[in-house]
Amino acid sequence: MSALRARKEKRASTLYLRHPAALRLTHWFNVIVLSVMLGSGLQIFNAHPALYWGKTSTFDRPFIELTYDYNADNQPIGVTRIGSLEFNTTGLFGYSSERGRGFPTWLTLPSYQSLASGRRWHFFFAWAFVLNGLAFFIWALARGHLRRDLLPTLADFKKLPHTIVEHALFRFPKGEEARRYNVIQKLTYLFVLFVLGPVIVLTGVTMSPTLNAAYPFLLDIFGGRQSARTIHFLCAFGFVLFFFVHVALVIVSGLFNNLRSMITGYYRIETGGER
């Protein structure tokens, strides 16, 4: 085989600034903030690991409950109930070697049971979450990032079926197409920014008796404090689902390239040909 054929071909590529400093800063700050809020939120939930719909707690009919029971050998088991469905979740939810019910200690902040500590951590970082979100929104609006990069166009919607198929087959944009968010990314980011984020903040506010007195209409919007608590919990796990899907796609679409772009700002794309 000749040296020419044996030579490994390399496609020409270039680095371009994909993520400006402000975007990277708010992104990584959010990673820290949301991690603390999740752990402290689960700590708060463990004080009463059940969720209800409506204005009051119907203790005999929870919508979701993480509790424990005893099996035929009189051994404690973890039980998760969702409506009329019941699951054995021993070792994870309801009962583990560390605690009697709710989420295990390795998921909560602090690890030991302390509602007061959990509330202090949660409320402090909730303000950090809001201020970070406002900072990102103002920057995105001022710099045109929102209009230019996140708002889908008619052409984007026309490509939606094709983009869904490409993602399902783990085929991701190359070359010039990789410079822009695809329609799935745009719709997902908009949903997180303008639906999931605001709803989780407003339901959190609705659970505060002091703020209920100042803004009683929030209770009417969400159908009561218990409904707000349930929606808040579901939104939190919406963020968890987004995180896992986001990380999985980062890995399968090019871990090093994606991480570099979110750390240094620069993303490598193929420009065609050889060099």
C-alpha positions in Angstrom: 0.0 0.0 0.0 1.5 3.3 -1.0 2.2 6.0 1.6 -0.5 8.2 0.0 -3.2 5.5 0.7 -1.8 4.7 4.1 -2.0 8.4 5.1 -4.8 9.1 7.5 -7.2 11.6 6.0 -8.1 14.6 8.0 -11.0 16.8 7.2 -10.4 20.6 7.4 -12.0 22.2 10.4 -12.2 25.5 12.2 -13.0 26.8 15.6 -15.6 29.5 16.1 -17.0 31.2 19.2 -20.2 29.3 19.9 -20.9 30.3 23.5 -20.0 33.9 24.7 -18.6 34.4 28.2 -22.0 35.6 29.7 -23.8 32.4 28.5 -21.0 30.2 29.8 -21.0 31.9 33.2 -24.8 31.8 33.7 -24.8 28.1 32.5 -22.3 26.8 35.0 -23.7 29.0 37.8 -27.1 27.4 37.1 -25.5 23.9 37.4 -24.4 24.7 40.9 -27.6 26.5 41.9 -29.9 23.8 40.6 -27.9 21.0 42.2 -28.2 22.7 45.6 -31.9 23.4 45.1 -32.6 19.8 44.2 -30.8 18.4 47.2 -32.4 20.9 49.6 -35.8 20.5 48.0 -35.7 16.8 48.5 -34.8 17.5 52.1 -37.9 19.6 52.5 -40.0 17.0 50.8 -38.8 14.3 53.2 -40.4 16.2 56.1 -43.7 15.1 54.6 -43.1 12.8 51.6 -46.5 13.0 50.0 -48.2 15.2 47.4 -51.8 16.2 47.0 -54.1 18.1 44.7 -56.3 20.9 45.9 -56.2 23.4 48.8 -55.8 20.9 51.6 -53.9 17.7 52.4 -56.2 14.7 52.0 -53.9 12.4 54.0 -55.8 9.2 53.0 -55.6 9.9 49.3 -52.2 11.3 48.3 -51.4 11.8 44.7 -47.8 10.6 45.2 -46.4 9.1 48.4 -43.0 7.8 49.4 -43.4 5.7 52.5 -42.7 2.3 54.0 -44.6 -0.8 54.9 -43.8 -4.3 56.2 -43.7 -7.5 54.1 -44.9 -11.0 55.0 -41.7 -11.6 57.1 -42.3 -8.3 59.0 -39.4 -6.7 57.3 -39.6 -3.0 56.4 -39.9 -2.3 52.6 -40.0 1.0 50.7 -43.2 1.8 49.0 -43.9 4.4 46.3 -47.6 5.1 45.5 -48.7 7.1 42.5 -52.5 7.3 42.5 -53.8 3.8 42.8 -50.5 2.2 41.6 -48.0 0.9 44.2 -44.3 0.0 43.7 -41.7 -1.7 45.9 -38.8 0.8 46.0 -36.8 -0.6 48.9 -33.3 0.7 49.0 -34.1 3.9 47.1 -37.5 5.5 47.8 -39.5 5.0 50.9 -37.0 2.9 52.8 -33.3 2.4 52.6 -30.5 1.5 55.0 -30.2 5.1 56.0 -33.6 6.4 56.6 -37.2 5.3 57.2 -38.9 7.0 54.3 -38.7 9.5 51.5 -35.5 10.1 49.5 -32.2 8.5 50.7 -29.6 10.7 52.5 -27.2 10.7 49.5 -29.7 12.7 47.5 -30.6 15.3 50.2 -28.9 18.5 51.4 -28.0 18.2 54.2 -27.8 14.4 54.4 -29.3 14.3 57.9 -32.9 15.1 58.4 -33.3 18.8 59.0 -36.2 20.7 57.6 -34.9 24.1 58.9 -31.5 23.6 57.2 -33.1 22.4 54.0 -35.4 25.5 53.9 -32.5 27.9 54.5 -30.4 26.4 51.6 -33.4 26.2 49.3 -34.6 29.8 49.8 -31.1 31.3 49.5 -30.4 29.5 46.3 -33.9 30.2 44.9 -33.0 33.9 44.9 -29.7 33.0 43.2 -31.7 31.1 40.6 -34.1 34.0 39.9 -31.3 36.6 39.7 -29.2 34.4 37.4 -32.2 33.8 35.1 -32.9 37.5 35.0 -29.3 38.3 34.2 -29.3 35.8 31.3 -32.6 37.1 30.0 -31.4 40.7 30.0 -28.2 39.7 28.3 -29.9 37.5 25.7 -32.4 40.2 24.9 -29.8 43.0 24.6 -27.3 41.0 22.6 -30.0 39.5 20.2 -29.3 36.0 21.4 -32.9 35.4 22.1 -34.2 36.5 18.7 -31.2 35.3 16.6 -30.5 31.9 18.2 -33.5 30.7 20.2 -36.6 31.8 18.4 -37.5 29.1 15.8 -38.4 30.2 12.2 -40.9 28.9 9.8 -38.1 27.0 8.1 -37.2 25.4 11.4 -40.7 24.1 11.9 -40.8 22.6 8.4 -37.6 20.7 9.3 -39.0 19.5 12.6 -40.1 15.9 11.5 -36.7 15.4 9.8 -34.8 16.7 12.8 -36.7 14.3 15.1 -35.8 11.4 12.9 -32.2 12.4 12.7 -32.0 12.7 16.5 -33.6 9.3 16.9 -30.9 7.8 14.6 -28.2 9.7 16.6 -27.2 11.7 13.5 -26.3 15.2 14.5 -25.6 18.4 12.4 -22.1 18.7 10.8 -20.4 21.6 9.2 -22.2 24.9 8.9 -25.4 23.4 10.3 -23.6 22.9 13.6 -23.2 26.6 14.0 -26.9 27.0 14.9 -29.3 25.4 17.3 -31.7 23.0 15.6 -35.4 23.4 16.1 -35.6 20.7 18.9 -32.9 22.6 20.8 -34.7 25.9 20.3 -38.1 24.6 21.4 -36.6 22.8 24.4 -34.6 25.8 25.6 -37.6 28.1 25.2 -39.8 25.7 27.2 -37.2 25.5 30.0 -36.7 29.3 30.0 -40.2 30.5 29.7 -42.4 27.7 31.0 -40.6 25.4 33.4 -38.5 28.1 35.0 -41.3 30.6 35.7 -43.8 28.0 36.8 -41.3 26.5 39.4 -40.6 30.0 40.8 -44.3 31.0 40.9 -45.4 27.7 42.6 -42.6 28.1 45.1 -43.9 31.6 45.9 -47.4 30.2 46.1 -46.4 27.9 48.9 -45.3 30.8 51.1 -48.1 31.9 53.6 -46.6 35.4 53.7 -46.6 35.8 50.0 -50.1 34.2 49.8 -51.4 37.1 51.9 -49.8 39.6 49.6 -50.7 37.9 46.3 -53.8 35.7 47.0 -54.5 35.3 43.3 -51.6 32.8 43.1 -53.6 30.3 45.1 -56.5 30.6 42.5 -54.1 30.2 39.6 -52.6 27.0 40.8 -55.7 25.6 42.6 -54.5 25.8 46.1 -51.2 25.4 48.1 -51.1 21.7 47.8 -51.6 21.7 44.1 -48.8 24.3 43.8 -46.5 22.0 45.9 -47.3 19.1 43.5 -46.7 21.2 40.4 -43.5 22.5 42.0 -42.3 18.9 42.6 -43.1 17.8 39.0 -41.3 20.9 37.5 -38.3 20.0 39.6 -38.2 16.6 38.0 -38.8 18.2 34.7 -35.4 19.9 35.2 -33.9 16.6 36.2 -35.2 14.9 33.1 -33.9 17.8 31.0 -30.5 17.5 32.7 -30.2 13.7 31.9 -31.3 14.1 28.3 -29.1 17.1 27.8 -26.0 15.3 29.2 -26.7 12.2 27.1 -26.9 14.3 23.9 -23.7 16.1 24.9 -21.9 12.8 25.2 -23.2 11.1 22.0 -22.9 14.2 19.8 -19.2 14.8 20.8 -18.3 15.1 24.4 -14.9 16.8 24.1 -16.1 19.3 21.5 -19.2 20.2 23.4 -17.4 20.6 26.8 -14.7 22.7 25.2 -17.4 25.0 23.8 -19.0 25.4 27.2 -15.7 26.0 28.9 -13.7 28.0 26.4 -16.5 29.1 24.2 -15.0 27.6 21.0 -16.6 24.8 19.0 -14.9 22.9 16.2 -16.8 22.4 12.9 -15.8 20.6 9.8 -15.4 22.9 6.8 -14.9 20.2 4.1 -11.9 19.0 2.1 -8.6 17.8 3.3 -5.6 19.4 4.8 
